[in-house]
Amino acid sequence: MVTLSCSSWCDYTFITMPTTTALSSFESDEFTAQLERTLGKVYDGCADVGECLATAGRIEDGDYESWYDEWFATAESVEDTAREARERGHDVSAREAFLRATEYYRSAYFFRRHDLDDPDLHETWQRQRDCFRAAMEMADHTCESVDIPYEETVLESYFLAPDDSGAARPTVIGFPGYDSPVEESYAMLARAALTRGYNCLLFEGPGQGGMLYEKRLFFRPDYETVVTPVVDVAVGREAVDESRLALVGRSFGGYLAPRAATAEHRLAALAADPAIYDLGTLVLQLVPEELRAPVLEGDPDADAALDGQLEDPHALEFFGSRMAAHGLDSLGEYVRELQEYTYESEIGSINCPTFVADNESDRLAVQSHDLATRLTAPTEYTKFTDAEGAGGHCEGMGQSVFHQRLFDWLDATLDGTASP
């Protein structure tokens, strides 16, 4: 019988990044990290500093209900502003407000994702999607909703282009990570691509957004089975130069994108931020050493010891939201499931030029340098730092720094001018 303490399992802050600013009064690292996540979208017009700080000032530190209520109130108010501006013919103001409301609704339900039947989760997720689509109707670029055939259903996606000329352009394919809807990829990738003359095809796969909340499709480790149908659709479009197709994965996408590239060889470029090749090893390190073997063997006492930690509401939300995305009911099952999330033996199968992002203060970036050294394809390895304002998970509030380096590399790589 397992009687060992597993208190160290509660150190789940490996993805809750250290505080990088003094912009808020939150003592909670997870609240600070999520506030900074939203502030990082200011550069692309998807958030406003004043609105964010005013909202944060009303939130009771560490209280999930307060977080939800205040972000929802801000989102609803900004959505009302957007609708009023649209009715009066102020399309630019309406578009900008709809984009901000999209982000604020997303932030509101962030800590409401462990229960897939939560009506607040469904209402708020739906409203963020509706606001995004309303913004796209008035965008200064084209945006088309596309259904991508996938097994017995479709992947909902957006195809965005700088204009409606139909000219064949380089195209980046992007998708969310563990905890994002596809609409968040607009600020995290698409806007930077469009301003540089790229098309962008954004999609949600199993375990993400509507695929999870509405269709109950869960993550799968063999992500090539998801990306290949997406590439099929991309290369079939007249406006896509199929010889200049790039796949970009951020956060959990830093595992999913390279995994897909081990089998999908029509890609001209790949980017992983951060690069992860063995997720099972990362999660196993969070389990007390004495429990690791029993958990991997499926020992019910070890599973019970881990599940006891979910009495902490913060652990419940952090791990519960991830368990839900995999369709699992216990932490032990989750640890065992993630042992399948590896492509270590297939790294050599990635044959396209690859951009590998590392970060000195992103605890999920611990495999980036190792992967960069093991890739046989041409590799661009870059490490982001706190000093340049790009510290934290996926470069935190330094999104313009990340986009500059990524797209300068993509420009050179897809035009054939990159250094070997």
N, C-alpha and C positions, 0 to 999 in steps of 0.2 A: 504494500500500500504506500502511495506517495504522500509524504507528510512535509515535504520541503516547502519552504517559503518561496513564493514567486513574486515578491514585491517589486523586484527589478523589472518585471514585465510592464509595470506602470510607467516606465520611462519611455513613453511613446512619443516623446518630442523629437524623435529623429527626423520627422518631417515638419515639425513646428519650428521654424527657423529662429535663430537668435534675433533679438531686437537690434535693428540697425539705425533707428532714428529716435528722436525724443519728441515726435510729433503728437503722440497721444499720452494720456495719463494711465493707460492700461498697465497693470502689473502682470496680467495674463499674457504669456508668450503667444498663445494661440490666437487671442484677440488682436494682439499687435500685428502678428504675421498676416492675418486676414485683412486688417485695415490697410496694411502696406500693399497687399495684393490688389486691392481696389485702387489705391492711389497710383499704382504703377500704370494704370490705364488712362491717367489724365493726359499724358502726352498725345494719345491718339483720340482724344475727345470723347472718351467713354466714361469719364468720371470728372468731378469738379472738386478741387481741394477744399473749398469752403463748405460745400455740401457734405463731404466726407467727414471733416473735422467737427462740424456741427452735429452730425449724427452720432459720431463717436462720443461726443461730450454728453449725450443723453443716455448712453448705455451704462448699465450697472456692470462693473467689471466682473467678468467670469460668469455672468448670468445668461444662459442661452435664450431664455424667454425674452429678456430685455434686448438682446442682440437682434432677435427676429423681429420684435415689435418695432424697434426704432428704424431698422433698415427698411422694413416694409412700409412704414409711414413715409419715409423719405422717397422711396420708389413710387408710391402711389401719388404723392404730391407732384413729383416731377413728371409722372405720366399724365396727370391732369393738365399740367402746363403744356406738355407736348400736344395733347388733343386740342386744347384751346388755340394754340398757335397754328395748328393745321387747319382748324375751322376758319381762321382769319386769313389764311393764305400765306402764313409766314413759314414756308417750307424748311428753310435752313434751321430756324429756331426749333421747329417741330422735330426735325431729324436729330439734332443734337440732344434734345431732351429725351427722345425715345431711346437713344443709345445710352444715356446716363441711367435712365430707369431700368433698362435691361440689366446693367451691371448691379444696380442696387437691389433688384429682386434676387439676382443670383447670390449676392452676398447674404441676403436675408435668410435664405433656406440652407445655407452652407452647413449649419449645425443641426439640421433637421433631416438628415439623410439615412439614419440607421433603420428607420421604419418606412418601408416602401409603400405602406398603406396610409401614411400620414396625410390627411386632406390638405393641411397647410403646405406640405411639400408640393403636392400636385398643383394646387392653385398658384403658388408663387412661381414654380417652374414654368407653368403654362403662360403666366403673365409676362415673364421675362422673354419667352419665345415670341409672344405676340408683339411685344414692344420692339424687339429686334426686327421682325418682319415689317412692322410699320415704318421703322427707320429706313429699311432697305427700299421701300417704295419711293422714297424721296432722296435716295443716295446720289452722289456725284459720280457713280460708276454703275455698271450693270450688276444685278444679282438675280439669279434664277434658281428656284427650288428644283432639285433633281432627285428622283427616286432611283436608287441604284439596286438592281436585283441582287438579292443575297439569300441563298437557300430558299426557304418558303415564304420570305417576306422581302422587304426593301430597306435599305439604309437611307434615311433622310439626309440630304446634303444640300449645300449651296454652291453654285458655280458663280464666281465673281470675276469680272474682267474690267480693265481700266476704262473701256468704252465698248460701244456696240458695233465696231467696225468689222468684227469677225476675223481680224488678222491673227494668224497663227503666232502664238507667243509662248515663251517659257512658262511653265505652270508648276506651282507648288501644291502639294497635297498635304493637308493638315487635319488634325483630329484632336479631341480633348485627352486629358489624362484620367486619373482615378476619380476625380471629384468635380468634373466640369461638364457643362453642356456644350454643344458644338458652338453655340453663339459666342462663348468666351474666346474662341479661337480667332474671332474677328480682330480683337485688340491684340491678342498674343501673336498673331501671324499675318492675317489677311491684309490689314490696313497697310502694314509696312511693305507687303508684296505689291499691292495695287499702286502705291505711290512710286514704285520703281519699275512699273510697266509689266509686271507679272500678272498672269491669271492666278486664281487660287480656288481650289476645290476642297471644301470643308465637309467632313462627314462625322457622324456618330456611329461607333461600332457597338457590339454587344458590351453590356456593363456600363454604358454611358448614356446620360440624358434620357431622351424618350425611348431609346431601345431598352433601357432598364426600367424606367418608371411606368411606361405604357405597355411595352411588349414583354417585359420580364425575360429578356435575353441577357445572359450573364457573360462575364469575361471568359476568354479562352486563351490558352498560351500560344496556340498555333496561329498567330495573327496574320500570317500570309494568306490564310483562307478568307480573311476579311479584306485585306488590301488588294488582292488580285482582282476581284470584281470592280473595285474602285478604279484601278488602273485601266481595266477594260473599257469603262465608261469614258475615262479621260482621253484615252488615245483615239476614241471614236468621234471626238468632237472636232469640228473644223477649226475652231479657234485655238486648239492646243497643238503646239509643236511637239510631237511625240518623241523627238530626239532630245528634248530639253525638259525632262520631267523630274522633279525633285520631291522626295518624301521627307517631311519634317515632323519629328516626334519630340514633345516636351513633357516634362514630369514623367508620369508612368509611360508616356509615349516614348521616352528614352529607352525603354525595353521593347515596346511593341513595334516601333518602326524598324530598328535593326533586325529584330526577329523576322519581320516580314521580308526584309531585304535579303535574308539568307536564301529565299526561294523565289522571290519576284525580281527578275533580272532585266526588266524594261526600264528601270530607274537610271537616270543619268547622274543623280546625286542623292545623298542621304545626309540627314542631320539628326543628332541625338543630344538632347539637353535635359538632364545629364545622361550620359551613356550608362546603361545597366545591362549586364549580360546574365546575371544570376540573381534573381530576386529572392529565391528561396534562401540563399545564404544570408542575405541582409535581414530577412525577418527572423531567421533562426537565431541570430545574434541577440535578439531581444528577449529570447526565452532563457531563463536561468539555466546555467550549464547542466545542472543535475537533472533537469527536466527534458532536455533536448532529445535524448534517445527514447525515453518513454513516450513523448509526444509523437515522434516520428513513427513509433510502433503502434500508435493508436491506443495507448493505455488509457482506460476510462478515468482512472484516478488522476492522471496527469492532466487530462482534458478538463476535469472538474476543477483542478487547482487553478488552471488558467482562466476558466470561465468565471471563477469567483471574483476576479479582478474587474469584471464588467459591472459590479455594483457601483463603481465610481462612474458617475455620469459622463465625465470627460473621456474616460477609457471606452465607455459604451459607445459614445458617438464616434470617436476616432476609429476604433476597430470595428464597431458594428456597421458603420457605413461601408467599410471595405468588405466585410463578410457578406453584406447584402448584395454588393455588386458582383459577388461570386456565387450568390445563391446558397450561402452556407449559414449554419446555425451555431457553430462553436468556434472558439479560437484555435483549438487543436486541429479541426478540419481545415481552417484557413492556413495554418502553418504547413500542413501536409499538402494542401492544394498548391501553394506557391513553390513547392519543390519542383513542380512541372514547368515553372517559368524560367527556363534557361535555354540558351543556345550556345553555350560555351564550346561544345564540340563542333559547332557549325560556323564559328566566327570566320573561318577561311572561305566560306561560301559567299560572303558579302564582297561583290566585285565592282561596286561603283565607288567613286570618290566620296569620302565621308568626312563630315564636320563633326568633331567630338568636342562638346562643351564640358569643361570642368569648372568648379567654383570652390573657392577656399572656405566658404561658410555654408555650403549646401551638403548636409550629411548624407544625402542620397547620391552624391557625386563620387563616392569612394571607389567606384570601379571604372571611372572615366579614363584615367591615365593608363590603367592596365589594358583596357580595351584598345585604346589608341595604339599602344605598342604591339598588340597582337594582330591587328588588322593587316592584311596583305595588300589591300587596295590603297590607292593614294589617300592620305589622311591629313586633315588639318586639325591639329589639337590646339585649343585655346583655353586658358584658365582665367576666369573672371575674379575680380577682387573687391573687397570692401572699399579699398581706397579710391577706386574709380566710381564708386556709387552703384556697383553691380553685384554686391554680395547677396547671399541668400538663395533660397530655392528658385531655380529658373531665373536667376538674376534679379529677383525682387522688384524694386522700383526702378531698376536700371534697364528697362526694356529697350530704349533707343540704343543703348550701348550694345546689347545683344543683337538687335536687328542690323545695326551697322556692320558688325563683323560677319554675321551670317550672310547677309545679302551681298556684301562686297566679295565674299568668297564664292557665292553662287554665281554672281556676275562673271567672274573670271573662269569658274569651272564650266559653266554651261556655254560660255563663248569660246572655250578651248584655250584660254590664256593663263590658266592657273599653273603655278610651278609644280613640277612633277614631285 
